[in-house]
Amino acid sequence: MNELNGYDIEDIEVGMCATFAKTITEADIVLFAAVSGDNNAVHINEEFAQTTAFKGRIAHGMLSASVISAAIAGRLPGPGTIYLGQNLRFKAPVRPGDTVHATVTVTDLVTEKRRVKL
């Protein structure tokens, strides 16, 4: 571990993994709507959300996906990491009270560029 409690490239091996988990709260959803400007009624209006296919309010997809960023920045490779991109596919809604788990696994190292592929 380095001074930021992250891994240096020399300390990382293919196959290493780490997990971050977060229980999504009502406050998280309301605050995410405020900061992102995404005030879709399916996220913030229970009465409307009951009329949708979801039968109730759901968290923003990007709020749920942010748990991946937390796993990368906080666990592996850790603080100081620059997150270059990802592909997403949402398979089920996340509701207030659900816990989202993100597990990242090192699949490749490009040491000459100091890059970790997860």
C-alpha positions in Angstrom: 0.0 0.0 0.0 1.2 3.5 -0.8 0.8 6.7 1.3 -2.8 7.1 0.0 -3.7 3.5 1.0 -3.9 2.5 -2.6 -1.8 -0.1 -4.5 1.2 0.8 -6.5 1.3 -0.9 -9.9 4.2 -3.1 -8.7 2.0 -4.5 -6.0 -0.9 -5.5 -8.2 -1.4 -8.9 -9.8 -3.9 -10.3 -12.3 -6.7 -12.0 -10.3 -6.7 -9.6 -7.4 -10.2 -8.5 -6.4 -11.9 -6.2 -4.0 -15.5 -5.4 -3.2 -17.4 -2.3 -2.0 -21.0 -2.4 -0.8 -23.5 0.4 -0.2 -27.1 0.4 1.0 -29.0 2.9 -1.1 -31.1 5.2 1.1 -34.0 7.5 0.4 -31.6 10.4 1.1 -29.1 9.0 -1.5 -31.8 9.1 -4.1 -33.1 12.6 -3.3 -29.5 14.0 -3.1 -28.5 12.3 -6.4 -31.6 13.8 -8.1 -30.6 17.2 -6.8 -26.9 17.0 -7.7 -27.5 15.4 -11.1 -30.6 17.3 -12.1 -32.3 13.9 -13.0 -35.7 14.5 -11.3 -37.5 11.7 -13.2 -40.7 10.9 -11.3 -39.9 7.2 -11.1 -37.0 8.2 -8.7 -38.7 10.8 -6.6 -42.5 10.4 -6.7 -43.8 7.2 -5.1 -47.4 7.8 -6.3 -46.3 8.0 -9.9 -43.7 5.2 -9.6 -46.5 2.9 -8.4 -48.1 3.2 -11.9 -45.0 2.1 -13.7 -43.6 -1.4 -14.5 -41.4 -1.1 -11.4 -44.5 -0.7 -9.0 -42.5 1.8 -6.9 -39.6 4.2 -6.7 -36.2 3.0 -8.0 -32.7 4.5 -7.6 -31.0 6.2 -10.6 -29.0 3.8 -12.6 -25.9 6.0 -12.4 -26.3 6.2 -8.6 -26.1 2.4 -8.5 -23.2 2.4 -11.0 -21.3 4.9 -8.8 -20.7 2.0 -6.4 -18.3 0.7 -9.1 -16.3 3.9 -8.9 -16.2 3.6 -5.2 -14.7 0.1 -5.5 -12.1 1.3 -7.9 -11.1 4.5 -6.1 -11.4 3.2 -2.6 -10.3 -0.4 -2.8 -8.5 -1.6 -6.0 -6.3 -0.1 -7.3 -7.3 2.5 -4.7 -6.8 6.3 -4.0 -5.1 8.1 -6.8 -6.6 5.9 -9.5 -7.8 7.6 -12.7 -11.0 5.8 -13.9 -11.1 5.8 -17.7 -14.4 4.1 -18.5 -16.8 1.3 -18.3 -19.8 -0.4 -20.1 -23.0 -0.8 -18.2 -26.1 -2.9 -18.5 -28.8 -2.6 -15.8 -30.5 -5.9 -15.2 -32.8 -5.1 -12.2 -34.1 -2.1 -10.4 -32.4 -0.9 -7.2 -34.8 0.3 -4.5 -34.4 2.3 -1.4 -33.0 -0.1 1.2 -31.3 -2.4 -1.3 -27.5 -3.0 -0.9 -25.5 -2.8 -4.1 -22.2 -4.7 -4.2 -19.4 -3.9 -6.7 -16.6 -6.4 -7.1 -13.6 -5.5 -9.3 -11.1 -8.0 -10.5 -7.8 -7.3 -12.2 -7.9 -8.9 -15.6 -4.7 -7.4 -17.1 -1.7 -5.2 -16.3 -0.1 -2.8 -18.8 2.9 -2.0 -16.6 4.7 0.2 -19.1 1.7 2.5 -19.2 0.9 2.0 -15.5 -2.6 0.7 -16.3 -4.7 -1.8 -14.6 -7.6 -3.4 -16.5 -10.5 -4.5 -14.3 
